[in-house]
């Protein structure tokens, strides 16, 4: 993954933007470039943005503020870049809904309401979260060597406790908007059952939920060095480096009586009954690599490489999630990851490429939410990846096509239930195969026809789910339409299709045909239209250098098809009115406008 920020400029300037749209959505931002600051050699950038919306789901309000600063300076052969960003977001905890909720309240219901006697009351389900990221980068070269080092930190935390009224680990069906009295907590047992512990001090009719705190901080460094080598047929570029990162994460969730706003540090004289979880998790990740771009002849580049990964997780829980027991565990996972890339330019218009690599993914922390983590069957996922393609580019045509295959062993299967809990297990070996193509054709100045398509097959080839489809993997995607831009007027008309697929737990065979089909998503499509204009007319009145206005109408045909399904149909029983599965939908037609002034 690559993250990019706005490039710094040598001259003063900036951009002011304001947007509006459906669901009472508003956005405003300003970006200021300082240009060269006197004779200091420094350049700077400042960006502030604010956005708010009532949300497509009822009571799904969101408010967000973001700040960014960036500065750089050339010092001899090296450039120093300083970067920092901070953001804060407040929102109500809308969620995917169960089938009974869909029947009762419709597709815009987000499991929240205005009833303070209900666990779905919006004041019992809200969050405030913050993020930041900072880095210092030094890059440059000397004596034929290129050097780049980036030291960074980023964080995610809650400035205030998150409120959660919906919790199906508490006795009673809290997925129903107006539930009854909650008076006990279920404590899991080693044998797979549970025992009830009374909630002491809760008055009959009080609404019980839980508060949540999370603090995640990472520190890391990425070092890369490279050198061009002139050695005849062995000529090329050697690169090497290492990525090191350490993460500290602490989290807890404690029960609360929202009627009296009193927490329960000793529910039923049991810490496990008072907390859904209270734990810390630490990660140390080390990844050195080396690669060589070998260019034996003109137009041909062969790049072999090797990366080694060591991933260590330390898990310490006073109250472990799911089991509610004490847990202390540490594990280190390692992998050797070779890769090879070949690229050849046949003509100025045609380039072909092929790639092969090994991949690795350590088990998620959720795999430790069991009574005996040392006996956990969850193993690291590994992948074997192949891809080959051809790119064509001329004055009128830009096109590419590629085919790929990814084989994933120890494929992790996740099943998320309506109470928010997620269960992880290895699901054998899965294989992704597909063909992708994309292209544009310039019909005339400013007007191009565009299309992209992908055919995909994603299924298990071994294990308990052999022959069944992987979840959240559509059978195809397709985009087709026209794009126009003559410098003054611009716009697009694009139709987007997503083929049928299964929910997050994948294709499942159940004893109930009705319930089994509830995990299948038939596919959907949207038609989007954008029109805009750029002009310098306001410059004559002393307002900026240029102005642009844009209006977009998305999902013109107002489709509200199902786009996501959570939960496992095998656990839904035989009733269509189950609460173990949840559903998400397209938000319908949306209209967004934007005005931008450059100064």
DOZAKOL-314952 format. One record per residue (C-alpha): x, y, z; residue in one letter. Coordinates in steps of 0.1 Angstrom, whole numbers, plus 5000, padded with zeros to 4 digits. Layout:
<sites>
XYZA
...
</sites>
This chain:
<sites>
500050005000X
501350354991X
500150675007X
500651004989X
500251365000X
500151684980X
503451794964X
504952114977X
505352414954X
507852694951X
505252964948X
502453084972X
498952954964X
496152744975X
492652594971X
489352644988X
486652384984X
483052354995X
480652064988X
477051974995X
474851674988X
472151424997X
471551335034X
472451685044X
476051625035X
478551915037X
482251935032X
484652235033X
488452245030X
491252495025X
494852415014X
497652675015X
501052644999X
503652875014X
506152854985X
509752934993X
509853095028X
512353375024X
515953255020X
515452965044X
515052695017X
511852565035X
508552515018X
505352445036X
501752315032X
498752345054X
495352175049X
492152175070X
488952005061X
485551955078X
482751725067X
479351635082X
476451425072X
473151295085X
474050965068X
472150725045X
471050525075X
468650685100X
470350865129X
473750785112X
475251135118X
478951185113X
481151495120X
484851485109X
487751735111X
491251675096X
494451885098X
497651825078X
501052005077X
504051925056X
507352095050X
510552015032X
514052155026X
517052065004X
520252045023X
523151965000X
522551634982X
519651545006X
516051655011X
514351655045X
510551625046X
508551675078X
504851555079X
502051545104X
498351485102X
495551465129X
491951385125X
488951345148X
485551195141X
482251175160X
479450945148X
476550735159X
477150355157X
474750255130X
475149895119X
474049635094X
470549505104X
468949165109X
466249025087X
463449095113X
464649455115X
464649485078X
461049365077X
459949595105X
461849915097X
463149905061X
466549945045X
467450285060X
467250145095X
470650135111X
469749955144X
469350295162X
466250475175X
465050765197X
463750545226X
465850595258X
464350275272X
465950075243X
469449955238X
469150105203X
468850455217X
471350675197X
472850835229X
473850485240X
475550415207X
478050685197X
481750715192X
484550975192X
487750865176X
491051025167X
494050945144X
497451095138X
500451015117X
503851185116X
507051105098X
510551245091X
512051145057X
515651195046X
516351115009X
519251184985X
522351044970X
526151044971X
528850864952X
526350674930X
524250554960X
520650654967X
519450665003X
516050705018X
515050665054X
511550735069X
510950725106X
507250735115X
504550695140X
500750665137X
498050615162X
494350545166X
492550615199X
489350715216X
489451065232X
486250965251X
484650625259X
482650475230X
479050395240X
477450065230X
473949975240X
473549675217X
475149355231X
473849005225X
476248855250X
473848995276X
470748785283X
467748895262X
467248965225X
468849305222X
468449305184X
464749385189X
464349765192X
462349755224X
463849475245X
462749375280X
464649385313X
468349265312X
469449115345X
472348875339X
475548815319X
476548495302X
480048365312X
481448115286X
482747775299X
485547565286X
483147295274X
481347545251X
478447625273X
477847925296X
476748015331X
474648305342X
475948575366X
473248815380X
473849185374X
473749325410X
472349675414X
470449705382X
466849815387X
464149635367X
463649805333X
467149975333X
468949965300X
472349795302X
475149835276X
478949875277X
481650145272X
484750085251X
488250225251X
490950155225X
494550295222X
496650185192X
500150335186X
502750215161X
506450325157X
508450225127X
511350295103X
511850215066X
515350215053X
516050185015X
519350204997X
520150164960X
522950184935X
523150164897X
525749914885X
527449944851X
528849594844X
528049514807X
525449244804X
525149224842X
524249604845X
521249704866X
520149854899X
520549694933X
518149784961X
518049674997X
516449775029X
514549685061X
511149775075X
510849765114X
507649835132X
506449795168X
502749835179X
501249885214X
497549835217X
495449845249X
491649795250X
488849735275X
485049715274X
483149755307X
479349715314X
477350015322X
473750085333X
472750375310X
469650455330X
471850555360X
475150595341X
476850365366X
479550105357X
479949775374X
483549705385X
482549385403X
479349245387X
478348945407X
481748965425X
483348865392X
485749065371X
484948845341X
481248945345X
482049315347X
484249335315X
483649215280X
487449245277X
490549405293X
493749335274X
496949455258X
498549335226X
502049415212X
503449345178X
507049355165X
507449315127X
510849295110X
511149265072X
514549295054X
514649275016X
516949284986X
516249294949X
518149354916X
516849514885X
518849334858X
518849494823X
520749254801X
519449404768X
517549714758X
513849694768X
514249394791X
514249414829X
514449104851X
513949164888X
514648884913X
514248964950X
513948814984X
512148935016X
512248775051X
509448845076X
509448795114X
506148875131X
505848845169X
502648905189X
502448925227X
498948895241X
498248965277X
494648975290X
493149025324X
489848955308X
490248795273X
487748865247X
485048595241X
486348365269X
486348625297X
489348445313X
492948545320X
495248485291X
498948535285X
500448415252X
503348495228X
503948365193X
506448435165X
505748365129X
508448375102X
508448335064X
510948345035X
509348535006X
511048524972X
509648714942X
510448754905X
509349014879X
510049024842X
509149324819X
509949354782X
509149644759X
508549494724X
507749834707X
507250184719X
503550094722X
503549744736X
505049624769X
504549274784X
505149174820X
505048864843X
505348834881X
505548554906X
505848584944X
505148434978X
502948605004X
502448575041X
499848685067X
500148625104X
497048515123X
494848785135X
494748875172X
491148735173X
492748385169X
493848435206X
490348475219X
490148105229X
490547925262X
493947765251X
495747985226X
498747745225X
496347475211X
494847705185X
494647555151X
494847895133X
498047895113X
499648185092X
498148225058X
500648185028X
499948264992X
501548174959X
500948444933X
501248464895X
500348744871X
501048814835X
499849094812X
500249324782X
499949704781X
499349894748X
499550274745X
499150494714X
497850844707X
494250724707X
494250394726X
495350304761X
494649944770X
495949654792X
494949294799X
496249054825X
495548714840X
496348614876X
496148324900X
496548344938X
496548024959X
496048084996X
496747805021X
495347825057X
492848065043X
491248265072X
487448245073X
485648515093X
482048495105X
480548815120X
477348795140X
474749055147X
476249135182X
479449235165X
481448935175X
483648765149X
484848405149X
488048305129X
489047965116X
491247815089X
489247705059X
491747505040X
493147625006X
491447894985X
492247984949X
491548314931X
491748314893X
490848594870X
491248794838X
491149174839X
491049424810X
490849804809X
490950044780X
490050394767X
489650514731X
489950884722X
487050954698X
487851324694X
489551604713X
488251584749X
486051284744X
487050924753X
485150594756X
486250394786X
485750034798X
487049794823X
486049434831X
487149154853X
486048784854X
486848614886X
486648264902X
487248244939X
486647914956X
488047664981X
490047374965X
490647174997X
489447155033X
485947145048X
484547385023X
486147224992X
484347334960X
482447624977X
482847994969X
484848234990X
482948515007X
482748874994X
484348774960X
482048874931X
482048674899X
482748974877X
482949354877X
482249584847X
482449954841X
481650124807X
480950474796X
482250804783X
484551064798X
484751424785X
487251704793X
488151984769X
489852194796X
486752404803X
483952154804X
484251804818X
482051514828X
481451144827X
478650894823X
479650554837X
477650234843X
479150004869X
478149634874X
479149394902X
478349024897X
476748784922X
478648674952X
478248534987X
478348705021X
481348725044X
481148365055X
481148245019X
478947985002X
477447745027X
475447425024X
472647415050X
469747195057X
467447485049X
467347595013X
465547915023X
468148015049X
471047905028X
469948135000X
469848425024X
473648445022X
473648494984X
473948844969X
472548864934X
474749144922X
473849504914X
474649804892X
474750184894X
474650454868X
476650764876X
476751104859X
479151394866X
479251734849X
481452034856X
483052354843X
486352534849X
486752904844X
488953204852X
486053444849X
486153534887X
489753634884X
488653954867X
486754044899X
489753964921X
488553624932X
491253354928X
493053244898X
490352994886X
487152834897X
485552494890X
482052364897X
481052004896X
477651824901X
477451444904X
474351224904X
475250874916X
473150564913X
470650754890X
468250464889X
467950464927X
468850094931X
468949974968X
470249614963X
471949414990X
475749474990X
476849285021X
475748995044X
477348905077X
476848595098X
476848215090X
473648065075X
474647735090X
473947885124X
470648045114X
468547735120X
465647685096X
463848015103X
464048305079X
463348535109X
466748465124X
468948725141X
472348575134X
472748735099X
472949095090X
472349295058X
473649605041X
472249785011X
473050054984X
472050394998X
469950484967X
470350794945X
472751054959X
473551404946X
476851574954X
477951924943X
481352084947X
482852434942X
486652484941X
488552814939X
492352814932X
494253124945X
</sites>
